[in-house]
Amino acid sequence: MAEHEANVAQLHHQFPDENAEVKDITGAPLRKESLVGKELVETARSASSHNEPAYDDQKGGLNTIDGEEPNAGEKAALRHVGESLPVAAWLVAIVELCERFTYYGCQGLFQNYIQRPLDGSGGGPGALGLGQQGATGLGTFFQFFCYVTPILGAIVADQYLGRYKTIVVFCIVYIVGLIILFATSLPGPLAHGAGTGGFVTAIIIIGFGTGGIKSNVAPLIADQYTRKKMAIKTLPSGERIILDPAVTYQRIYMIFYTCINVGALSLLATPYMEKYIGFWSAFLLALCMFAVGVTVLIFGRKFYVVRPPQGGIITDAFKAIWVMVKARNMDAAKPSHQAQIGSGRSLPWNDHFIDELKRALIAMRVFVFFPVFWVVYSQFSSNFVSQAGEMNGHGIPNDLMQNFDPIAIIVVVPILDRIVYPAMLKAGIQFRPITRITVGFFVAAAAMVYASVLQHYIYKAGPCFDAPLACDAAQNADGTASGNNIHIAIQTPAYVFIGLSEIFLNVSGLEYAYTKAPPSMKSFVQSMYLLTSAFGSALAEALTPAAKDPAVMWMYAGLAIASSITGCIFFALFRHLNDMEDEMNALEAREEEEDARAASVTGTPPAYEKV
């Protein structure tokens, strides 16, 4: 009895005022379990190390049963584990794999397709003959457009059709663009001057298609996993662990990104098809693979869990943001605030909607610095391809080198997911998203340092030195040109560094955009994240005049410096969000509990339903 009273007194000491309301970052009441102190943490850690409960039911009654949310001591002491992906999530991943196979299989050839002339005099197969600057400019525009159009896809999904139906509609648009690209790349149309007009038309239509898919497929795969709160589970070995949704979402997006990069391996085949058959054959392969993805999407529809559209939520969000900006007050858009100041203004939303919007804006602050990374990333499919063309290929197509980016990701992701990250968690090291993103900026800087140094050595090598492909000594008897005498394989680390930076930066960005967005704004926040890539492409477009010899070497050096500085500023501004990670991740679970209670009273349908 004395021991029980001591435990009660200890907990009472940690909550000195039972009536005092403690709030989280959104102003909602904070659960008292999150305030349990150091003594409970240490007790739980000690018990966990012996595979024993901290307190049993006969003595303290504080042990959490399986399936229930752990207390603060258990959260700190027990191992956090991610769950396996449901079948529906794998189906979505296959659809994304096929779409990325198509996208990269085409886009990876664009630099040669645009830059080199049809007669092969530019050093290899070509079509439009617009030169390196023209190719970099059009290629960068395509990337920019593909990351602006997700806003349209988000509006259609969140307001009108829902994510699944929106993806189906934009897949049809995508197919139309692919058919135009294939048809105008055939030898006949190219010879009659249809190549440039057909190409521009195709990339605009494909841009609409891929944009509508991109803003919805990343949230759709995470929607298939429905656990929102941590839960205790006892393994057959007797070890008690925590099933942590945050760890599972990290795994979902790492697997999702792995599938993206498996699809990107289409560049193992399409450069050889370009070289030995023609660009049209590569574009036809991409079209056929996309048809496979659409088939999986349609025939797997009965397995998907989807969230229904929410009406005019996106347009209301922009209206509310405008009210906030004009008043310079984030609460100004709340009906309660308008009533308090006596404005008499009628607003089409409630206070809860504004709280959700504020949460979304908190998430989007993190994305402000991402355009710097996207400028770096864009080099791997544009100027890196041209750089490889200035080297001695030894029979290797210059656009084949891009495959080392997805290969690096495919190799490293399982190592991180199954070995490195679990070992860090077991050691008590929390590798939070803000830290991972910061590491990504520095790895991206390393890629640019390597590219700059490599470009310097290309200029030091003969026969054309700082004018690769342009001197008489580089011209071959068959009308093609050879690069300087430095092996193309030396470029490999630049692509590997880009791939590693994507794992830390882009995967974490996708994860952050989903987990920090309120339920009604998943596609909207995802489109805002993707929009950062469009801004990055716009910045890359501004650098197009530097995409020529020898200025390109200094452009790489400047990007290395910019990425390093951005990483430092980013961490300084946002590192405090690492400490708030679990709290922010718990917000959605609380909101869905409130929605479920409201649904039980009003009889409204649940937020999630089968297609």
N, C-alpha and C positions, 0 to 999 in steps of 0.2 A: 504493500500500500504506500509506504514511504517513497519507493522508487517511482510509482505512478504519479504521486503528487509532485515529485521533483521534476518529472518530465513536463507535467502541465505547467508548473511554475516557469520552467525554462521557455516554453513556447509563449506563455503570457508575457514574459519579459521582452520577447521579440516583437510582440504586438502591444505596445504600451497603451494605445488608445483604440479600443475596438470600433469606436464610432468614427474615427478619422478616415476619410476617404482618400485612398491613394489611386492616382490615375496614371495611365500609360501615355505614350506619345500622341495618341489621338484624342485624349481626354476621356476615354472610357475607364471605368473602374478596373483596377488591377487585382487579379486573384491573389488571395493571401498566401497561397502556396509559394508564389514567386518571391515572397519576402522571408521565407524560412532561412535561418541563419547558419553560421559556420559550423555549429555543433552538429546539426542534423546532417550536413554535407559530409563531415568527417566520419560520423557514425555509419552512414550509408556506404561510404567508400571502403571502410574497414570490413563491413559485412559482405560487400560485393567481392572483395579479394578472397573471401573464404567461401564463396558461393552460398551465402546464407542471407536471409532477410534481415533488414536493419532492426525491425521489431516484429515479433510474431503476434498473432491475434490474441493470444492468452495474456500477453504482457502489455505492450504499448498500443497495439492496434494501429500503428502508423505505416505498416507495410502496404504498398499498393498492389492490388491483385492484378493478374494478367488481363490485358485488354483495357485497363484504365490508364488515365493520364498520370505520369510519374510526378512526384513532388520535387521540390528544388534540390534536395539532397541527392535523390536518385538521378536527376538530370546531370548533376555534376560528377557523380561517382560511377554510374553504369556506362557500359559501352553503347554508343549510338550506331545503329545499323540500318542500312537501306533495305527495302523490300524488292522483290522481283517485279518486273514489268508485266502487266496484264496482256493477254493476247491482243486486245484491241490496240494497245500502244505499239506493238510490233507491226501490226497492219499499217498504221499511220507512218511508222518509220520506213516501211517498204515503199509506200507511196512517195515519201520524200526522197528516198534513194533514187527512184526512177526519175523524178523531176530533176534532181541535181545531176544525174547522169546526162540528161538531155541538156541542161543549162551549161554545164562545164564542157561537155563534148562539143558544143557549138561555140561557146564564148572563148574557149581556149584556142580556137583556130582563127578568131576574128583578126588578130594582129597581122598574121601572114595574109589572110584573105583580103584585108583592106590595104596593107602596106605595099605588097609586091604586085608587079604587073602580071598579066595573064600569060605572057610569053616566057616566064621563068627567069628573066634577066636580073631580078633583084636578089638572087642567091638561092632560089628555090620556088616551089609552087606559090602562085598568087592568083588574084582575080581583078581587083579594082585599081591597083597601082597608085594609091594616094599618098604614099610615103609614110615614114615613121610618125611624124607629127600628126598627119591626117588620121592614121590608124589609132594613135593614142587618144586623139580628140574624140573620134567616134566611139571607140571602145569605152572611154570614160563616160561619155554621154549615156551609153547603154547602161552602165552600172548605176549612174545617177538616177536614171528614169526608173530602173527596176526597184529602187529603194524609196522613191517618192510615191509610186502607185500603191504600196501597201496601205496608205491612208484610205484610199478608195475601198480596198478590200475590207478594212476594219469597219468602215461605215456601213457597207452592205451587210456584213455579218452581224454586227452588234445591234443594228437597227431593224433589218428587214428579213434576212434569210437564215441566220445562224451560221456557224462556222462550216459545218459539213456541206450544206447546199451551196454556200458561196464558193467553196473550193471546187465543187463540180462545175459550176457555171464558168469560173475563170479557167478551168482546164480546157474547156471548149474553145475559149478565146486563144489560149496558148497554142492549141493544135492548128488553128487557122494561121497563126504567125509562122509556125514551123513549116506548114505546107508552102507558104509563099517563099520562105528562105530556101527550101529545097528546090522548088521549081525554078527560081531565078538564078540558082547556082549551077544549073545544067550547062553544058558547053554551048548549046545553041543560043539560049537567052544571053549568056555572057558575051558571046561574039557579036550579038546585035545590040549591045549597050544597055541591057535591062538590069545589069548587076547592081549598080549603085542605087537606083530607085527602088528596086525590089528589096535590097538589103535594108535600107532605111525604113521602108514600110514594115518589113518583117520584125525588126528589133523594137519598133514602137508597139506593135501588136503583142509581141512576146513579152515586152515590158509590162503591159497591162495584165497579161496572164500570170506571169510569175509574181507580180506584186500582189494580186488578189489571193494567190495561194500562200505566199510567204507570211503575211500577217496573221494567218489563221491556222496553218499547219503546226506551228510551234506551240500555241496554246492548246490545240486539239489533242496533241499527244500527251500533254500533261493533264488534261481533263480526264483522261482514261484512268488516272490514279486518283481515287476519291478520299483517301485518308487525309485529314487536315490537322489532327492532333497527334502528339507523341503517345505511344502506348507501351506498357510493360509486356514483355514476353519471356517466359522461362524456357530455355532450350532443353533438349533431352539430357544434356550433360549436367543440368542443374544451374547453369549460369543464367542470371537474369540480365536481359538486355533491354534497350529501348528501341522500338521501331520509330525511326525519326523521319517524318515527311521531308524535312529539309535535305537530309542525306539521300533520300529516294529521288527527289527532284534533281539533285545534282547528278545522280546516276542516270536518270531519264535523259537529261540534256547532253550528257557525255555520250550515251548510246545514240541518241538522235544525231549528234554531231559526227559520230563515227559513221553512221549510215550516210550522211551527207558526203563524207569523204570517200566512202566506198563507191558511191555514185560518181564522184569526181575522177575516179580511176578510168572513166571512159577515155581520158586523155592518153591511156596506154594504147588504145586502138585507133582513135580518130586521126592522130598525126600521120600514122602509116597509111591510113586510107586516103588522107589528103595527098600524101606523097606519091603513092603508087596507083591510085585510081582516080581521085578527084575529090574536091570539097563536097560535091553533091552526095557522094556515097556516105560520108561522115554525117551529114545532115539527115540523110534518110535513116541511118542507124539510130540517131537521136530521136527522130519522130517515132520509130517503132518501139523504142524503149519507153517513151512517154505513154504510148498507147497501153503498154503493159501496166504501168502505174495507175492509169485511169480505170482499167479493168479491175484491179485489186480494190481501188477506192469504192467502186460501185457495188461489186459483189460482196464486199465485206461490210456493207452498210448496217446490217442487223446487229453487228457486234459493238458498234460505237456508242459511247456515252457522250451526249452533247448538251450544251447549255442553250436554251432557246433565246432568240433575239430579245433585246430589251427596249424596243421602240426607239424614240428619238434621243438616245442617250449621248451620242457623240456630238450632235448639233447642240444639245443642251449644255454639254461640257464646254464647248467653245463659247457659248453665250455667257455661262457662269464665269469663265476665266476673264472674259471682257469686263464683266461687272467688277471682279476683283481688281483688275488692272486699273480701271478708272477710279475706284475708291482707294486703291493702294492698301487694301485690307482683305485678307483671304477669307474672312468671315462675312464680308459685305454681301455676298451672294446668298446668304442664308435667309429664308423668310423670317425667321425669328429676329435676325438683326434688322431687317427692313421694318418689322413691326416695332422694334425697340426705338428706332430713330424716328418713327412716325411718318415714313415716306408714303405709305399707302400703296406701294407698288406690289402688283400681283406677279408672282414667279411660278413657273410651271414645274417646280421641283420642291423637295423638302430638305430639311437640314441634314438628314442622313446622306442624301445624294452629294451634298457639298463636302461632308466628312470623307466620303469615298474619293471624291475628286482631289481633295487635299492629299490623301494618301497616295494617289496616283502621281501627283506632282512631286511629292517627296521622292518617289522612285525615279522619276524622270530627271531630277537634278543630277543624278549619278551619270546620266548619259551625255552630259554636256561636252565632256572631253573626248568622247569616242571618235569624233571625226578625224582627229589626228592619227589614230590607229588605222582608220580606213584609208587614209592617204597612203600610209605605208603598205597596207595590205594590197591596194590596187596595183602596186608595182609588179606583183608576181605574175599577173596575167597580161601585162603590157610591156613595160620597159625591160623587165627581166627576160622576156621572150626575145626582144630585140638584142639584149646583151648576149644571150646565148647564140644568136645568129652571127655575132661578131667574133665568135670563138671557133676553134677547129672542132667540127662536129664529129669527125671520124665515123660518118654514116648515120649519126643519131640526129633525128629531126630536132630543130631548136625548140619547138613547142612541146616536145616530149618531156623536157626537164621539169615542167610544172607538176608532174606526178609525184615528185619527192615531197611536195607539201602534203597531199592527202596520205601518202605512205607514212610519213612521220607521225601524223595524227592517229592513223589506224594502229600503229605500233605502240605509241606512247599512252593512248587513252586507257586501254586495259591495264597497263602497268600502274597508272595512277589510281584507277578505280578499284582494282583488286589488291594492290600491294601498298602503294605509297600512302594514299589517303586513309585507308583503315589503320595502318601503322601509326600515322600521325594522331588519329582519334584515340587509339589505344594508349598512346603516350601523353594524352591530354593536350595535344597541340591543335588548336582550332584554326584551320586554314580558311578563313572567312572570305566571302566574295570580294570585298573591297581590297583585301590583301592579294587575292589571286589576280584581280584586274591590274593592280599596280605592278606585279611581277610581269604581266603581259606587256605592259608598256616598255619595260626595260629589255625584254627579249626581242620585241619589235625593233628597238633601237639597235640591238646587236645585229639583226638582219641587215639593217641599212649600213652599219659600219662595214660589215663584210662585203656588201655589194659595192660600196665606194672603193674599198681597197682593191677588190677584184677588177673594177673598171680601170684603176690606175695601172695594174699589171697588164691588162689588155692593151693599153696604150703604149706600154713599154715593149711589147712583143711585135715582131714583124709579121708580115711584110709591109703593112700599111700604117702601123703605129697608131697615132691619134686620129686617123681617118680610116677606120676599118671598112673593108669591102670597096673602098673608093679608088684605090690605086690600080695601076695596070697589072702589077704582080699578082693581084688577087683574082684576076679574071681567068676562068677555065675555058677549055676548048669548046665545051658544050653550051657556052653562053651564061653559065652560072658563075657565082663568085664565092670564094672561100674566105673564112674569117682569119684573124690573126693566129699565130702559132702558140695558142694556149688551150689546153684540153677543156672541152665543154663540161666534163664531170666535176671540175673544180668549182662550178657554180652550185653544186648540191647543198652545201651548208646554208646558203642564203635561203633556199626554200625550206629547209628543215627549221631554221629559226622562225620563219613566218608561220609555219605549222604549229610550233610550240606556243607562239604568242596567241594564236587563235584559241588554243585549248584554254589558256588562262583568261583571256580577255573576252572572246566572243561567246564561248560556252557559258561563262559566268554572266555575261550580259543577257543572254537568252533566259537563263535561270532567274536572274534578278527581275527581268521584265514580267515574268509570270508570277513569281512568288510574292512580289511586293504590290502587284496591281490588285485592286478590288475585283470581286467576281464579275461585276457588270462591265468592266472595262479592260478585260484581258487582251482582246484584239487591238483595242485602241492604244494601250500602252506598248504592246508589241510593235505596232506600226510606228510609234514615236521612236522606239529603239532602232528600228530599221531605217528610219528617216536620218539618223546620224550617219549612216553609210552614204546616203544621198549627199549630205553636206560634205562628207569626206571626198566623194567623187567630184563635187563642185570645186573643192580646194585643189584636187589633183588636176582638174581641167585648167585651173589657173596656172599650174606648173607646166603645162604642155609646152610652152616656148623653151623650157629648159631641157626637154626630152630630145636632145641632140648632142652629138659629140662636139667638144669635150665637156660641155656644161653639165651633162647628166651626172658625172662623177660628183660634182659639188652639190647637186640636188640631193643625191643619196646622203651625203654628209650632213646637209642641213636637216633632212628628215630624221636622222639619228639623234641630232641635238634636240630637235623639237619633241621627239617621243620621250627622251630622257627627262626633259624639263616637265613635260606633261605628267609623267608618272610621279614625280616629286610633288607637284602641286595637287594632283588628285588625291594622293595619300594624306597629305596635310589637311585637306578640306573634309575628307569623308571617312577617315579612319574611325571616328566616333560611332559610325553606323555599324561597325563590327560588333560593338558591345550591345547594340539594340537588335541584333539579328533575330534571336529567338522570339523576342517580344513582337517584332513586326510580323514574323511568320505566323504567330498565334492569332493575329487579328482576324484573318479570314475564317478560322474555325469558330471564333466567337460570333462573327456576323452570320455564319450559316446556321449556328444554333438558334440565334434570334429569329432568322427567317423560318426555320423549321417550326419553332413555337408559334410564330404568326400564322404559318400555313395550317397548323393543326386547329387553330381557332377559326380562321376564315374559310378553310377548305380550298385554298389556292393550290395549284400544282407545285411539285418540288422544283428546285432550281436545275436539277439534272434529270434527264430523261433519255430513254432509248430513241434512236432515230425512227 
